[in-house]
Amino acid sequence: MFSVAMHRYKFVLFRPLQFLPVLFGISIITFILVRLIPGDPARVLLGTRATPTAIAKIRAQYGLDEPLWAQYLYFLRNLGQGEMGKSILYKIDVLKLIVTRIEPTLMLVLCSVVLSILIAVPMAALAARNQGRLPDHIVRIVSTFGIGFPPFWLGLMLIIFFSVELGLVPVSGYGNSLPDKAVHLILPSLTVALSLSTVLTRSLRAAMVQALKSDVATAARARGMPENIVFWRHVLPNSLVPTINLLAVNIGWLIGGTVVVESVFALPGMGQLLVRGILSRDYMVVQGVAMMFACATVLVNFIADIATVAVDPRIKL
């Protein structure tokens, strides 16, 4: 039994090696794109009245006067040493700066995923078990319209309704204590969850409809098993595999999408840090945050692969 399990999960040993070329390619693309942003970081930092001598001093201090290939080698060297350089704007190590911003982004992603699952599973189950009837049509229409709503617009509408009109939750910020942080995360998490759950609902509904017609479900009904037990014991587990993969892909999108949501709700997370880094031409911050987002996306897909094999033993990776 142990040897069988080891054979199924042997990809865990080799998959991280396959991610290294991906991260290397992302580092190159990020480095090039950041330097295509118009403007000089030294001039942005010092202002329009800065003297050429002061600008040259700042550029030399942060290695911006070096050739691009040399700057990229410095970037790789810093990554190899577990560092990401020093921020031009904040004057501290980028990795330390990112650590201070991880919590809001991480909590936003986790709460959004949990909320989206809590929304998507009941809606997909309602639609699949009433295929072709009114509940199914309503769920499909709502999910179709939901895909077309941009997160920033949805966030603004939620702010107007729940914060401005009803005064139930704060408009922006993150808070200090744990209960205060939870209250501040309600609207941002709901914004992301409403966008993500529409995609998950459509995928999960389609998988459930197929699973309801499968031989396994038919055999269970033939043995006299109640329909509710057939659904939750056989239909739902067999519908999770494609949804897990879709969720992993969308979590990758969600991690990048925190840039928009954090800007709307003024959450002091990595997304807001990335925006400020771009506006101030802080190359090190932009590169560091982009690499953290890339690593998080790769890690999520790796966990999704493990979950896929755990849910369906027939799958081999």
C-alpha positions in Angstrom: 0.0 0.0 0.0 2.8 2.4 0.9 4.7 1.6 -2.3 1.5 2.3 -4.4 1.1 5.7 -2.6 4.8 6.6 -3.2 4.4 5.7 -6.9 1.3 8.0 -7.2 3.1 10.9 -5.5 6.5 10.5 -7.0 5.9 13.6 -9.1 6.3 15.6 -5.9 10.0 15.0 -6.0 10.5 16.1 -9.6 7.9 18.8 -10.1 9.8 21.6 -8.3 12.7 21.1 -10.7 10.3 21.7 -13.6 9.3 25.0 -12.0 12.8 26.4 -12.0 12.9 27.2 -15.8 9.4 28.8 -15.4 10.6 31.1 -12.6 13.8 31.9 -14.5 11.8 33.0 -17.5 9.5 35.1 -15.3 12.5 36.8 -13.8 13.8 37.8 -17.3 10.4 39.0 -18.4 9.8 41.0 -15.2 13.3 42.6 -15.4 12.7 43.7 -19.0 9.2 45.0 -18.6 10.1 47.0 -15.4 12.8 48.8 -17.3 10.4 49.6 -20.2 8.4 51.8 -17.8 9.0 55.4 -18.8 10.9 57.6 -16.4 14.1 57.6 -14.4 13.8 56.2 -10.8 16.4 58.7 -9.5 14.7 61.7 -11.1 11.3 60.5 -9.7 12.8 60.1 -6.3 14.6 63.4 -6.2 12.0 65.5 -8.0 12.1 67.7 -11.1 14.6 70.2 -9.5 17.2 67.6 -8.9 20.7 68.4 -10.1 22.5 66.1 -12.6 25.1 65.3 -9.9 22.5 64.2 -7.4 20.8 62.0 -10.0 24.1 60.4 -11.0 24.9 59.7 -7.3 21.5 58.0 -6.8 21.9 56.0 -10.0 25.4 54.8 -8.9 24.2 54.0 -5.4 21.6 51.6 -6.7 23.5 50.3 -9.7 21.3 51.9 -12.2 24.3 53.2 -14.2 25.4 49.7 -14.9 24.6 47.9 -18.2 21.3 46.0 -18.2 23.0 42.6 -18.3 25.0 43.5 -15.2 21.9 44.7 -13.4 20.2 41.4 -14.2 23.1 39.4 -12.9 23.0 41.4 -9.7 19.3 40.6 -9.5 19.9 36.9 -9.9 22.8 37.0 -7.4 20.5 38.7 -4.8 17.8 36.0 -5.4 20.4 33.3 -5.0 21.3 34.8 -1.6 17.7 35.1 -0.5 17.6 38.8 -1.1 15.8 41.1 -3.5 17.9 44.3 -3.3 17.1 47.6 -1.6 14.1 49.7 -2.3 14.8 53.1 -3.7 11.7 54.6 -2.2 11.5 52.9 1.2 15.3 52.7 1.8 15.0 49.2 3.2 15.5 45.6 2.0 12.7 44.6 -0.5 12.2 41.2 1.1 11.7 42.8 4.6 9.3 45.2 3.0 7.3 42.5 1.3 7.1 40.5 4.6 5.3 43.4 6.2 2.8 43.4 3.3 2.1 39.7 3.0 -0.5 39.3 5.7 -3.3 41.5 4.1 -2.8 39.9 0.7 -2.7 36.4 2.1 -5.8 36.9 4.2 -7.6 38.4 1.3 -6.8 35.5 -1.0 -7.7 32.9 1.7 -11.0 34.5 2.6 -11.9 35.0 -1.0 -11.3 31.4 -1.9 -13.3 30.1 1.1 -16.2 32.5 0.3 -16.2 31.6 -3.4 -16.3 27.9 -2.6 -19.2 28.4 -0.2 -21.1 30.3 -2.9 -20.2 28.1 -5.9 -20.8 24.6 -4.5 -24.5 25.2 -3.4 -25.3 27.1 -6.6 -23.8 24.5 -8.8 -25.5 21.7 -6.9 -28.9 23.5 -7.2 -28.4 24.0 -10.9 -27.2 20.4 -11.6 -30.0 18.7 -9.6 -32.6 20.9 -11.4 -31.1 20.7 -14.9 -33.3 22.4 -17.4 -35.7 23.8 -14.8 -36.1 27.3 -13.4 -33.4 27.1 -10.7 -30.9 25.9 -13.3 -31.7 28.8 -15.6 -31.5 31.4 -12.8 -28.1 30.1 -11.7 -26.7 30.1 -15.3 -28.0 33.6 -16.0 -26.5 34.9 -12.7 -23.2 33.3 -13.3 -23.0 34.5 -16.9 -23.8 38.1 -15.9 -21.3 37.8 -13.0 -18.4 37.0 -15.3 -18.9 40.3 -17.1 -18.7 42.5 -13.9 -15.1 43.9 -13.4 -13.9 43.5 -9.8 -13.2 47.2 -9.4 -16.7 48.2 -10.5 -18.2 45.5 -8.2 -16.1 46.7 -5.3 -17.2 50.3 -5.8 -20.9 49.1 -5.9 -20.4 47.2 -2.7 -18.8 50.2 -1.0 -21.7 52.5 -2.1 -24.4 50.0 -0.8 -22.9 48.5 2.3 -20.6 51.3 3.5 -22.0 54.6 2.3 -25.8 53.8 2.3 -26.1 51.2 5.1 -22.9 52.0 7.1 -22.4 48.4 8.0 -18.7 47.9 7.2 -15.7 50.2 6.8 -15.0 51.7 3.4 -11.2 51.0 3.3 -8.2 50.2 5.4 -7.1 47.0 7.3 -7.5 47.7 11.0 -5.3 46.7 13.9 -6.9 43.9 16.0 -8.0 40.6 14.5 -11.8 41.3 14.7 -11.1 44.7 13.1 -9.1 43.2 10.3 -11.9 40.6 9.7 -14.5 43.4 9.4 -12.3 45.3 7.0 -11.8 42.2 4.8 -15.5 41.5 4.4 -16.1 43.7 1.3 -12.7 43.0 -0.5 -13.2 39.3 0.0 -16.8 39.4 -1.1 -15.8 41.4 -4.2 -13.2 38.8 -5.3 -15.5 35.8 -4.2 -18.4 37.1 -6.3 -16.1 37.3 -9.4 -14.4 33.9 -8.8 -17.5 32.0 -7.8 -19.2 32.7 -11.1 -16.5 30.8 -13.0 -16.4 28.0 -10.5 -20.1 27.6 -10.6 -20.3 27.1 -14.3 -17.4 24.6 -14.3 -18.7 22.7 -11.3 -22.3 22.6 -12.6 -21.1 21.1 -15.9 -19.1 18.4 -14.1 -22.0 17.6 -11.8 -24.4 17.1 -14.7 -22.0 14.6 -16.2 -21.4 12.9 -12.9 -25.2 12.5 -12.3 -25.4 10.6 -15.6 -22.4 8.4 -14.9 -22.4 4.7 -14.4 -21.3 5.0 -10.8 -24.3 7.2 -9.9 -26.7 4.9 -11.9 -25.3 1.8 -10.1 -25.7 3.5 -6.7 -29.4 4.3 -7.5 -29.9 0.7 -8.6 -28.8 -0.4 -5.2 -31.5 1.7 -3.6 -29.3 4.5 -2.4 -31.2 7.7 -1.7 -30.6 10.5 -4.2 -29.0 12.9 -1.6 -26.4 10.3 -0.6 -25.7 9.5 -4.3 -25.1 13.1 -4.9 -22.8 13.9 -2.0 -21.0 10.5 -1.9 -20.5 9.9 -5.7 -21.4 12.9 -7.8 -19.7 15.7 -5.9 -16.3 14.0 -5.4 -16.2 13.0 -9.1 -16.9 16.6 -10.0 -14.1 18.1 -8.0 -11.1 17.2 -10.2 -11.7 19.7 -13.1 -12.9 22.3 -10.6 -9.7 22.0 -8.5 -7.6 22.7 -11.6 -9.8 25.6 -12.6 -9.6 27.0 -9.0 -5.8 26.7 -9.1 -5.6 28.7 -12.4 -8.0 31.3 -11.0 -6.1 31.6 -7.8 -3.1 32.5 -9.9 -5.3 35.2 -11.5 -6.6 36.2 -8.1 -3.1 36.7 -6.7 -2.4 39.1 -9.5 -5.9 40.6 -9.3 -5.3 41.7 -5.7 -3.5 44.7 -7.2 -6.9 46.1 -8.3 -8.9 45.1 -5.2 -6.3 46.4 -2.8 -6.2 49.7 -4.6 -10.0 50.0 -4.5 -10.2 49.2 -0.7 -6.8 50.8 0.3 -5.6 47.5 1.7 -1.9 47.8 2.6 -0.9 44.5 0.9 1.5 43.5 -1.8 -0.8 44.6 -4.6 -0.8 48.2 -3.3 2.9 48.0 -2.8 3.3 46.9 -6.5 1.2 49.8 -7.7 3.3 52.3 -5.7 6.5 50.7 -6.9 5.4 51.1 -10.5 4.4 54.8 -10.0 7.7 55.6 -8.3 9.8 53.5 -10.7 11.1 51.5 -7.8 12.6 48.6 -9.9 13.6 46.4 -7.0 10.1 46.5 -5.4 8.3 45.7 -8.6 10.7 42.9 -9.4 10.4 41.5 -5.9 6.6 41.6 -5.7 6.3 40.1 -9.2 8.6 37.2 -8.2 6.6 36.6 -5.0 3.4 36.5 -7.0 5.0 34.1 -9.5 6.2 31.8 -6.7 2.8 31.9 -5.1 1.1 31.0 -8.4 3.5 28.1 -9.0 3.0 26.9 -5.4 -0.8 27.0 -5.7 -0.6 24.9 -8.9 1.7 22.4 -7.2 -0.7 22.0 -4.3 -3.6 21.6 -6.9 -1.7 18.7 -8.5 -1.4 17.0 -5.2 -5.1 17.6 -4.4 -6.1 16.2 -7.8 -4.2 13.0 -7.3 -5.6 12.7 -3.7 -9.2 13.2 -4.9 -9.0 10.8 -7.9 -6.5 7.9 -7.6 -6.9 7.1 -11.3 -4.9 10.2 -12.2 -1.2 10.0 -12.5 1.1 13.0 -12.9 
